[in-house]
Amino acid sequence: MIPEQKASTPLPFADDILKELDDLREQDLFRTTRQLPSGCVSFASNDYLNLSQNPELIAAADKALQKYGTGSGSSRLIAGSSQLIDELETEIARFKKCPASLVFPSGYQTAISVIPALIGPGDQVILDKLNHASLIDGARLSRARIRTYRHADPRSLQKILKKKLSGRRLVITDSLFSMDGDVPPLRELGQLCADYDAAFMVDEAHATGCLGESGRGAAEHCGAENLVHISMGTISKAMGGMGGFIAGSKILIELLINKARGFIYTTAPAPAQLGAALAALKIFSSQKALRRELADKSAFLREKLKARNFDIGSSCSHIIPVILGPNSVALQAREALLAKGYYCPVARYPTVPADKARLRLSLSTAHTQEEITGLVEALISWRDSRD
Ligand SMILES: Cc1ncc(COP(=O)(O)O)c(C=O)c1O
């Protein structure tokens, strides 16, 4: 039996909030959390290599849990450092071929802490127009002047860099865009940063483990690693766990230890999280076959959707949008697919531009050919039912 709840104390501005929520409902922008029905095939997870279910990661997390307990107790700068986290940072630095690395409790926390540590008022931060919210929020928190260039467009970036800009200049891009599944021309963007004396930060959240010969990400894939000053990654997607990291020079990491507020004023990641991340790194370097399998399955789905005239934008990866336009249409599609046993999340404004609501499909090595084909058939039958 659910125990009786204490009546909550109403907010003084509850009426305003109710109006705000009603406005969201009216625009088909109201969000809720939901549990998926058991047995449904989900195309929503960023666990691209299915490592969250890998026995080696589970055993490593368990071992760390048994040895160190459930929590790390305090901030790294107080007493939260451990052999485990030092080892993880050494291994991340080795994996990324960088002198040093620093781990954060989440990817979002990494972005919003690192950007304000690097730049401040009087400086310039230059963002791709479609960058992830965590990078935008980090830029806003820094209080530097924010400028944006056209998505994945070096000419548009150059126009900005050519201006006489005061202070430090930091250019930031996703390496694999989380809602579009495309990779920007990282070599050209990085070269422009080098030419105009700007620092180049690349968020490899969705590419880590999936792109590049060794799984180091899109910069490896594009041959642009030597142009990147600040390489960000997350442990929460293809690494199958939770956390974020920065890899780069020793002075960069020293600066972050001293200035990144989301590193200083937070409890260090939990031991189980660190143990699993170490095990994931071991798998990454050695498992080209997993990356190949993900790339092959993704190409298969992209081709099938394109052949049936679905708009998948410029996706070239395991993130595949099916762009439908109005919010109401994308929501209808989601519910129709769920009724057939497939869950495809909807991305709406402000995550994507207002008129470009979409199903955002994430592929993983766990998806079977039958599931992928079944999803495409369900999409076609939903579209036919609308005609
Ligand atoms: C590009 C990008 N960066 C950062 C993050 C945040 O990572 P995390 O989920 O670990 O907080 C995400 C999350 O989806 C992302 O898509």
The ligand as an SDF file (V2000), in Angstrom:
LIG
                    3D

 16 16  0  0  0  0  0  0  0  0999 V2000
   26.7050   16.0470  -27.4180 C   0  0  0  0  0  0  0  0  0  0  0  0
   26.4230   15.7730  -25.9670 C   0  0  0  0  0  0  0  0  0  0  0  0
   27.2670   16.2520  -25.0460 N   0  0  0  0  0  0  0  0  0  0  0  0
   27.0610   16.0320  -23.7290 C   0  0  0  0  0  0  0  0  0  0  0  0
   25.9940   15.2900  -23.2780 C   0  0  0  0  0  0  0  0  0  0  0  0
   25.7890   15.0700  -21.8040 C   0  0  0  0  0  0  0  0  0  0  0  0
   26.2490   13.8190  -21.4140 O   0  0  0  0  0  0  0  0  0  0  0  0
   25.6890   13.0740  -20.1260 P   0  0  0  0  0  0  0  0  0  0  0  0
   24.4760   12.3320  -20.5540 O   0  0  0  0  0  0  0  0  0  0  0  0
   26.8070   12.1880  -19.6860 O   0  0  0  0  0  0  0  0  0  0  0  0
   25.3760   14.1170  -19.1000 O   0  0  0  0  0  0  0  0  0  0  0  0
   25.1010   14.7560  -24.2010 C   0  0  0  0  0  0  0  0  0  0  0  0
   23.9450   13.9520  -23.7320 C   0  0  0  0  0  0  0  0  0  0  0  0
   23.1060   13.5070  -24.4250 O   0  0  0  0  0  0  0  0  0  0  0  0
   25.3160   15.0130  -25.5780 C   0  0  0  0  0  0  0  0  0  0  0  0
   24.4630   14.5430  -26.5040 O   0  0  0  0  0  0  0  0  0  0  0  0
  1  2  1  0
  2  3  1  0
  2 15  2  0
  3  4  2  0
  4  5  1  0
  5  6  1  0
  5 12  2  0
  6  7  1  0
  7  8  1  0
  8  9  2  0
  8 10  1  0
  8 11  1  0
 12 13  1  0
 12 15  1  0
 13 14  2  0
 15 16  1  0
M  END
$$$$
